[in-house]
């Protein structure tokens, strides 16, 4: 049996021996919206029936800020932003476009330079609005104080000083936030490094796991921080694995998050009666596997569907390499995942280094091989084995005692599993 899966911007075929039992673990099928611009127009038009105080006309702001994600997210910004700006200026005819700021919020990702920002938001799409790439380490911030979880809330100064604040984002399953979306695009996307680091440090708390919204400390911390910042409007999309938009939600950040999370759970949550001996997991292609740092999410999610001590093949092109110097410098100091885990627990939470801990938590429990475009020597420094996908699967099946079961995950970065603990 041959299975074809997404790999970067292309496809890769993996041969599965006939002696194994295999099953494809896919999200449910849901109809996409016929037209993204029409769906967003309708969602924005319905705001007045939800709460008229959401409307920018009620605030009459002189300055507006819109936070959008960077290029590592598949959100169709090019179809959403023009509709949002047309609606904004219809609500505020006297608003000077130069007083509208579009902030590209990438969190701790390297900020987009001028050329990259121009590709992400072309000049003709800007309607005369300004564009800024947030830099978590260097952009000036406004300090809103601390959440009840102790997170310092530092947000990009120019975004914070706007009188009407919008966040545009995507609701996806997340390995410890539960679900993305809501205020995350501002608190993390446009947040200062201390904010991001402390919030993510809550990932070791109980209930900080995928699919959990209520009672998840990381998610609740983000929600509280968003309330402190005072985000007026969220535009959130739920997207299928093929990047088609299933649902567009507009409203208060918490409201859009809760509604979108229900759709997202129905789409991406897969019930398992039993776990598998071997997993073949594609991150879902570009941009989910743009770098090793991003691909880790797929490895973590896939590990929920494999038996303890089982084997995982991760397909992640990682054309941009490792993706984070702090992670690579840290992980390459050690000779094993177990050493990483021991040192990280001793030293305490650090962004970047935390990714080595997350990798190590999986690598210490399962045998992992990876197919990517990266140099095998670099992968080895990350404690990862480079492998030809068909060959390593054949090796694992041949050496397995009995008839191996194989799970195939076409969208490992977003598909999550519940049910079986065995």
C-alpha positions in Angstrom: 0.0 0.0 0.0 1.2 3.5 -0.9 0.1 6.6 0.9 0.8 10.1 -0.4 1.1 12.9 2.2 1.9 16.7 2.2 5.6 17.6 2.5 6.5 21.3 2.2 4.9 22.6 -0.9 4.9 19.2 -2.5 3.8 15.6 -1.9 5.7 12.5 -0.7 4.7 8.9 -1.1 5.4 6.3 1.6 5.1 2.6 1.0 3.5 0.5 3.8 4.2 -3.2 3.8 1.1 -5.4 3.2 1.9 -7.3 6.4 0.9 -4.4 8.5 -2.6 -3.2 9.4 -3.0 0.5 8.6 -5.6 3.3 9.3 -5.7 6.9 8.2 -6.5 9.3 11.0 -8.2 12.3 9.5 -10.2 15.3 10.6 -13.9 15.2 9.8 -15.1 16.7 6.5 -16.9 20.0 6.8 -18.1 22.3 4.1 -16.1 25.4 3.5 -17.6 28.9 3.1 -18.5 29.6 -0.6 -16.8 33.0 -0.5 -14.4 34.3 2.1 -15.1 38.0 1.4 -18.9 37.3 1.5 -18.6 35.3 4.7 -16.6 38.0 6.5 -18.9 40.7 5.2 -21.9 38.9 6.6 -20.1 38.3 9.9 -19.2 41.9 10.3 -22.7 43.0 9.3 -24.1 40.9 12.2 -22.0 42.6 14.8 -24.7 45.3 15.5 -27.2 42.6 16.5 -24.6 41.1 18.9 -23.6 44.2 20.8 -23.6 47.7 19.2 -20.8 48.7 21.6 -18.5 46.5 19.5 -18.8 48.8 16.5 -16.0 51.3 15.9 -18.5 54.0 15.2 -19.5 53.8 18.9 -15.9 54.6 19.9 -15.1 57.2 17.2 -11.4 56.5 17.4 -8.7 58.6 15.9 -6.3 55.7 15.8 -7.0 52.0 15.0 -4.7 49.0 15.2 -5.1 45.6 13.6 -3.0 42.6 14.6 -2.5 39.9 12.0 -0.3 36.7 12.0 2.9 36.3 10.2 3.6 34.0 7.2 4.0 30.9 9.4 0.2 30.8 9.6 -1.9 29.8 6.6 -4.6 32.4 7.3 -5.8 34.0 4.0 -4.9 37.5 5.0 -5.1 38.7 1.4 -8.8 37.9 1.3 -9.7 39.0 4.8 -7.8 42.3 5.2 -9.4 44.2 2.2 -12.9 43.4 3.4 -12.1 44.3 7.0 -10.6 47.7 5.9 -13.6 48.5 3.7 -15.9 47.8 6.6 -13.7 49.9 9.0 -13.8 52.9 6.7 -17.5 52.5 6.1 -18.0 52.7 9.8 -15.6 55.6 10.2 -15.7 57.7 7.0 -13.6 60.5 8.5 -10.8 58.1 9.7 -7.4 59.0 8.2 -5.9 55.8 6.7 -2.5 56.9 8.0 -3.9 56.5 11.5 -4.7 52.8 10.9 -1.8 50.5 11.9 -1.5 46.9 10.7 0.8 45.0 13.1 2.3 41.8 11.8 2.5 39.8 15.1 4.9 36.9 15.0 5.7 36.6 18.7 9.3 35.5 19.1 9.6 34.6 15.4 12.1 36.9 13.6 10.2 40.0 12.5 9.5 40.3 8.8 11.8 42.8 7.0 10.5 45.3 4.6 10.5 43.0 1.6 8.9 40.1 3.5 6.3 42.4 4.9 5.5 43.8 1.4 5.0 40.2 0.2 2.8 39.4 3.1 0.7 42.7 2.8 1.2 44.2 -0.7 1.0 48.0 -1.0 -2.3 47.8 -3.0 -3.9 45.9 -0.1 -2.9 48.5 2.6 -5.4 51.2 1.5 -2.9 53.8 2.7 -2.6 52.2 6.2 0.8 51.8 7.9 2.4 48.4 8.4 4.7 47.4 11.3 6.4 44.1 12.0 6.4 43.5 15.7 9.7 42.5 17.4 9.2 40.8 20.7 12.7 41.6 21.9 13.1 45.2 20.7 9.7 46.9 19.9 8.7 49.4 22.5 5.8 48.1 24.7 3.1 49.3 27.1 3.1 47.6 30.5 -0.4 46.6 31.6 0.7 45.0 34.9 0.4 41.3 35.8 -2.2 38.7 35.3 -3.4 36.6 38.3 -1.0 33.9 37.0 1.9 36.3 37.3 2.4 37.0 33.6 3.7 40.5 32.9 1.5 41.9 30.1 3.7 43.9 27.7 2.2 44.7 24.3 3.5 46.6 21.3 3.3 50.2 22.1 1.8 51.4 18.9 -0.9 48.7 19.0 -1.6 49.4 22.7 -2.0 53.2 22.1 -4.7 52.7 19.5 -8.2 53.7 20.6 -9.8 50.8 18.8 -8.0 47.4 18.7 -8.7 44.5 16.3 -7.1 41.1 16.2 -7.3 38.8 13.2 -6.4 35.1 13.7 -7.0 31.4 13.3 -8.5 29.0 15.8 -6.5 25.8 15.7 -5.8 23.0 18.2 -2.6 23.8 20.2 -0.5 21.4 22.1 -0.6 23.3 25.4 -2.8 26.4 24.8 -5.7 24.2 24.0 -6.8 26.2 21.1 -5.3 29.3 19.4 -7.3 32.3 18.5 -9.0 35.0 20.6 -6.5 37.3 22.3 -3.5 35.2 21.4 -2.7 37.1 18.3 -2.1 40.2 20.4 -0.8 38.9 23.8 1.6 36.5 22.1 1.8 37.8 18.5 2.4 41.4 19.6 3.6 40.7 23.1 7.0 41.4 24.7 9.4 38.5 25.3 8.8 38.4 29.1 5.0 38.0 28.4 5.5 35.2 26.0 8.0 33.4 28.1 6.0 33.5 31.4 2.7 32.5 29.7 4.4 29.6 27.9 6.0 28.6 31.2 2.5 27.6 32.4 2.6 24.7 30.0 3.7 22.4 32.7 0.5 23.0 34.7 -2.2 20.4 34.9 -4.8 20.8 32.0 -2.4 22.7 29.8 -3.0 20.4 26.9 -4.6 20.3 23.5 -8.3 20.5 23.2 -8.8 21.9 26.7 -10.2 25.4 26.8 -11.9 25.8 30.2 -9.5 25.2 33.1 -6.4 25.4 30.9 -4.0 27.8 32.7 -2.1 28.9 29.6 -5.4 29.7 27.8 -7.0 31.4 30.8 -3.9 33.5 31.3 -4.1 34.6 27.7 -7.7 35.5 28.0 -7.1 37.5 31.1 -4.2 39.4 29.5 -6.4 40.1 26.5 -9.1 41.7 28.7 -6.4 43.8 30.3 -5.2 45.1 26.9 -8.8 45.9 25.9 -9.1 44.2 22.5 -12.4 45.5 21.0 -12.9 43.1 18.1 -11.7 39.6 17.1 -12.0 38.2 13.5 -11.3 34.5 13.8 -11.3 31.7 11.2 -11.6 28.0 11.6 -9.8 26.3 8.7 -9.8 22.8 7.2 -6.5 20.9 6.6 -6.6 22.0 2.9 -6.5 25.6 4.1 -10.1 26.2 3.1 -12.1 28.4 5.6 -14.9 26.5 7.4 -16.1 29.4 9.6 -15.5 33.1 10.1 -16.4 34.5 13.5 -16.5 38.2 14.6 -17.1 39.6 18.1 -15.5 39.9 21.4 -12.3 37.7 21.6 -13.6 35.4 24.2 -16.9 34.9 22.4 -15.3 34.1 19.0 -12.8 31.7 20.8 -15.5 29.7 22.5 -17.7 29.3 19.4 -14.7 28.6 17.2 -13.2 26.1 19.6 -16.4 24.0 19.4 -16.2 23.9 15.6 -12.5 23.2 15.8 -13.0 20.3 18.2 -15.6 18.7 16.0 -13.3 19.0 13.0 -9.9 18.0 14.4 -10.7 15.8 17.5 -10.3 12.1 16.7 -11.5 9.4 19.0 -9.2 6.3 19.4 -10.2 3.0 20.9 -6.6 1.9 20.9 -3.2 3.3 20.1 -0.9 2.2 17.3 2.5 0.5 17.2 3.8 2.8 14.4 2.8 6.3 13.3 3.5 8.1 10.0 2.8 11.8 10.6 2.8 14.6 8.1 2.7 18.1 9.7 0.4 19.0 6.9 2.9 20.6 4.5 3.8 24.3 4.2 3.7 26.4 6.3 3.1 23.9 9.1 6.5 22.3 8.4 8.3 25.5 7.4 11.0 24.7 10.0 11.9 22.1 12.7 10.7 24.5 15.5 7.2 24.5 14.0 7.2 20.8 13.1 7.6 19.9 16.8 3.9 20.5 17.2 3.1 17.7 14.8 5.4 15.3 16.7 3.8 16.1 20.0 0.3 15.7 18.7 1.1 12.4 16.9 2.6 11.0 20.1 -0.9 10.9 21.6 -1.9 8.1 19.1 1.1 5.8 19.5 1.8 3.1 22.2 4.5 3.8 24.8 7.8 2.8 23.3 6.3 2.9 19.8 7.7 4.4 16.6 7.0 7.7 14.9 8.0 8.8 11.4 7.6 12.6 11.0 7.4 14.1 7.6 8.5 17.8 7.9 10.4 19.4 5.0 11.7 22.2 7.2 13.0 24.3 4.3 13.9 27.1 6.6 16.0 24.8 8.8 15.9 24.7 12.5 14.0 27.9 12.9 15.3 29.1 16.2 18.9 29.7 17.3 18.2 29.6 21.0 16.6 26.1 20.6 19.5 24.8 18.5 22.3 26.3 20.7 20.7 24.7 23.7 19.8 21.3 22.4 23.2 20.8 20.7 25.0 21.0 24.1 23.6 17.6 25.1 24.1 14.1 23.9 20.6 12.7 24.6 17.0 13.8 25.2 17.3 12.6 28.8 20.1 15.1 29.4 18.0 17.9 28.0 15.0 17.0 30.3 17.2 16.9 33.4 19.0 20.2 32.7 15.8 22.1 31.7 14.0 21.0 34.9 17.0 22.2 36.9 17.5 25.5 35.1 13.8 26.5 34.8 11.7 27.6 31.8 13.4 29.5 28.9 11.8 30.3 25.6 13.5 28.5 22.7 15.1 26.0 25.1 11.5 24.9 26.0 11.2 23.5 22.5 14.2 21.2 23.2 12.3 20.1 26.3 9.1 19.4 24.3 11.1 17.4 21.7 12.9 15.6 24.5 9.7 14.6 26.2 8.7 12.7 23.1 12.1 11.4 22.0 12.7 9.9 25.5 9.5 7.8 25.2 9.3 6.8 21.5 11.7 6.0 18.7 11.5 8.8 16.2 12.7 9.2 12.6 12.3 12.3 10.5 12.2 12.9 6.7 13.2 16.5 5.9 15.4 18.7 3.7 17.7 19.4 6.6 21.3 18.2 6.9 21.4 14.9 8.8 24.2 16.2 10.9 22.1 19.1 12.1 19.2 16.8 12.8 21.6 14.5 14.8 22.6 17.5 17.0 18.8 17.8 17.7 18.7 14.1 18.7 16.7 13.3 15.6 17.4 10.4 13.1 17.2 11.3 9.4 15.6 8.5 7.4 14.1 7.6 4.1 10.4 7.2 4.9 9.6 3.9 3.0 12.8 2.3 4.2 12.4 3.1 7.9 8.8 1.9 7.9 9.8 -1.3 6.2 12.5 -1.8 8.8 10.1 -1.2 11.7 7.5 -3.6 10.3 10.0 -6.3 9.5 11.4 -6.2 13.1 8.1 -6.0 14.8 6.9 -9.2 16.6 3.5 -10.0 15.3 1.3 -7.9 13.0 2.1 -4.2 13.4 -0.6 -1.6 13.4 0.2 1.7 11.7 -1.6 5.0 12.1 -1.3 7.5 9.2 -1.8 11.2 10.2 -2.0 13.6 7.2 -2.3 16.7 9.4 -0.4 16.1 12.6 0.0 19.7 13.6 -3.7 20.1 14.1 -5.3 16.6 14.5 -5.5 15.6 18.2 -6.7 12.4 19.9 -8.8 11.4 22.9 -10.2 8.2 24.3 -7.6 5.4 24.6 -4.8 5.6 27.1 -3.3 2.3 25.9 
